[in-house]
Amino acid sequence: MHAPTGSPQAAAAPPPISLVPEEGWHVSHFFYRIDRARLREIGTPERMEGLGQLKEAWEGSSSHHPQRLQAYLIAGHKADIGVVAMDPNPLANETTHQRVMASRVGPALDCTWSFVSMTEVSEYVPTPEQFAEKLQREGEDAASPAFQAKVAGYARRLPMMNEQRLRPEIPDWPAVCFYPMNKGRAVGANWFTEPFSRRADMMTEHGHSGMAFAGRVTQLISVGIGIDDWEWMVTLWARNPQYLKEIVYRMRFDEASARYAEFGPFYVGYRMPLDELFTRTGLKE
């Protein structure tokens, strides 16, 4: 017997099966440490074949390759190589990682840490109407030409800014910093029990601090809630490593960070061509 149109059974039809989000892309961060002892056991022909396989995994142009991918030399002891990959289909990112591990040099690569997340437009990004209301609360005259120009300019920029949030381009800048974070749930400082208006005000303050670094630092905030152990992943690209230090220090004083933020491990990396990356890490003899 068929359920009548409009019945609860008809309304409960499952959504179509898909791994591609209705909005945003999947983002994967992978960090690899080289096992030097195992690397020495791999003969030169096999090692060169393996490096070719890594190149194909990280620079390939097949239909299975992520639409965005960049590898970095990672500073310090936590890892040697870091990779960020982005695509609408999570299998593109994950297949890249599996191809790395299955390569001839895969036995000498330990994936020490990874993070799986998705891009989004934050709920704290104001609409043009909300932006206008904010200007009025700050005392601006809604009838003035300056007010109208600010609102119109914001409305023009917003689609481009949201496009970068959802399908971000990776800048050709030399330094990068990755770190996961949560919003705290401590008694008296629980982010998730604060009213939306107060959270929005704190995030506005946080955003103003970041805007001071426009042209020097650009960021991607991807969401791991329900997907990974941490709630967010912060990726900062900079024209110089000094700017990474300066922006993180400055933003630590914002209430959203000082009172509510919990941070995981920091990874700092440097962009370079793959041949140089292989030489500097010792993968290439």
N, C-alpha and C positions, 0 to 999 in steps of 0.2 A: 504494500500500500504506500503510495507516495504522500509525503508530507505536503499539506496545502501551502501555497505561496504565502510568505509572511509569517509562517509558524516558527516557533523557536528552533525546530530541527533544521528548517531551511536557512535560517539566519546564522546557524552555527557551522555552516560549511567551512572546511579548513582553507586557509590561504594557499595560494600556489606554492609549490616547493621550489626554492631558489636559494643559492648561497650569496647572491648579489644583493646588497642592501637597497632599500627603496631610496635612501639618501646616503651619500658618503661612500668611502672606500675602506677596504681592509688595509691595515698597516702591520708589518712585522719587523721587529728588530732582532737581529741575531748577533751573538758575540762568540768568537772562536779563539781558543788558545792553541798554539802549535805545540804538539808533543815532540820535542826534539829527538828523543831516543827513537821513536817510531819513524820520524822523518829520515833519520840516518839509515834505516833499514830499507828504504825505498830506493831502488836503483835509479840512476840518472835518466835512462829512457822513460821509465814509468813515471818519474817525477815530472819530466817535461810534458808527458801526455796528460798528467793530472792537472798541471797548470793551464794547459789548453782547455781542459774541461771546466776549470774554475772560470776562465775567461768567458767561455760560452754560457755558463750559468749566470754570470754577473753582467755580461755585456751583450748577450745574444739578442736576436731579433725575431725569434719564433713567436707563434701565436700564443704559446704558453708562458712567455716571459712577462714579468710584471711591467706595467706601464711606467713605473718610476723605480729606480734602484740605484744605489750608490754604496760603494765600499770605502772604508776608512782605516787608516792605521790608528790603533788605539794606544794611548799613552798609559804607562804604568803596568802593573802586574795582573790586572783583572782579566785582560784579554789581549790578543794581538791584532785581531781584525774585527771590525764591526760592519754590519750590513743593515741598511734600512730599505725595505721594499714596500711598494704600495700598488694596489690594483683593486678593481671592483670585485674580482673573484679571489677569495682567500687561497684557492688551490694554486694560483699562479705564484703567490709568495711562498707557500709551503713546498711546492714542487722544486723551486729554486734551492731551498735549503736541503731537500732530499738529494738533489743532484750534486750538491757540494759534498755531502757526506758519502755519496756513492762513488765519488771520483777516485782516481788512482791515489790522490793524496788525502782522501777522506779519512783513512785510518790514523793519520797524524794530526787531525783537527778535532779538538774537543769543543763542543758547543757548551760554553760555561754558563750562559744566561741568555734568555730570550724574553721578548714581550710581544703579546698579541693584542691588537687594539683596532679601533675604527675611528675614522674622522667624523666630525659633526659640526654643526653650527650651534654654539653654546646658547643655552636659554637666556644667558645674560647679555647677548648681543641685542641692542634695542632696535625696534622697527623705526622707520622715519617718524611715525607718530609719537612713539615713546621718546625719541631723541628730541622732538620739539617740546614735549612736556617737560623734559629735563632742563632744557634751556630756559623755559618759563619759570621753573622752580628756582633757577639760579638768578632770576631777576631780569631776564632779557624781554624786551617788548616784542610780542608776537606780530605787531603791525609794522615793525621797522624793516627796511630793506636788508639790513645786515642779518637779522633773524631769518628772513626768507631765504637769503643766499646760503646761510649755514645749513638749513634744513634741506634745500635743494642739492647742495654739494654732497651732503651725507647720503641722500637718496641715490645719487649717481654712483657714489663709491661703493655702496653696500653690496650690490650684486657681484662686483669684482672681488671684494673682500671675502664674501661667502664662498665664491668659487675657489679661492686659495685655501680656505678652511676645509672644503670638502674634497678637492682634487688638487692638492698642493704640488707646486713645482719645487724641485730641489735646487737651491741656488748654487751657483758655481763659486762658492766661498770656501776658504781653506780650513776653517775650524768648525767643529761641531761638538755639542754637549748633549748627552742623553741622560735623563733620570726619571724614575717613576715617583709618583706621589699619591698620597691619600689626603682627604679632608678629615680632621680630627673629630673624635666622638667623646672627648673627655668631659667629665661632669663640669658644667659651667662653661664649656667651650666646645659644644657639639654643633658643628656646621649644619647638620641636617635637621636640627630643631629650630634654627633661626628662621624668621619670616623671610619670604622671598625678597621683599623690598630692601631689607638690611643686607642680605647676601649680594644683591645687585649693586648696592652702593659700595660695598667692599671690593667687588670685582671691578667696578669703575675706577676706583682708586688704584687698584693693581694694574689696570690697563694703561692709566696715565703714566705710571712709572715706566712701563715698557715702551711707550711711545717716544720717550726721551732718547731711545736708541734706534729710532727709525733710520734706515740706511746703513746701519752698522750691525744690527742683529735682527733676524727674522725667526719666527717660531712656528712650531706645529704642536698643538695640544690634541692628542688622540686619546680615546676613551677605552679603558680596559674593564669597566664595570660589567660584571657578568661574564667576562671573557678571560681575564687573567687575575693574578693575585693582588695587584695594585689597581687603583681606580683610574689613574691617568698616567700618560707618558708624555713628558715634555722633551721636545727636540728643539735645540737652539742652534742655528747656523750663524756664524759671525765672520766678519772680514778680518778679524784678528783675535787670538785667544784672550787678549786683555779684556775685550768687550764682554766675553763670557763671565769673567770674574766680576766685572763691574755691574752687569745687569742683575746677576743673581744676588750680589750683596745688596744692591739698592732695593730690590723687590722684597728682600727678607724683612724690611722694616714696615711693609704694608700690613695692615691688620689681618687680611685674608691669609697671609703667609705666616706672620709672626705668631698669631694666636691659633690658627686652625690647621696649618700645613704639617704633614709628616712626609719625610723624604727618604727614598731608597738610595741605592748605590749610584754614584755618578760615573759616567764614562765620557772621556774626552777623546776626540779623534781628529785626524788631519787628512784632508782629501788629497789624492794624488793619482796619477795613472796606475793601472794595475801592474804594469811591468815594474815600476818603481816600488809599488807596495810589496810585490813578491821579493824584490831584492832586499828591501829594508827589513823585512820580516825573516829573511833567510830561507824562504821557500824556494827561491831560485838560487842555484849555485853560481 
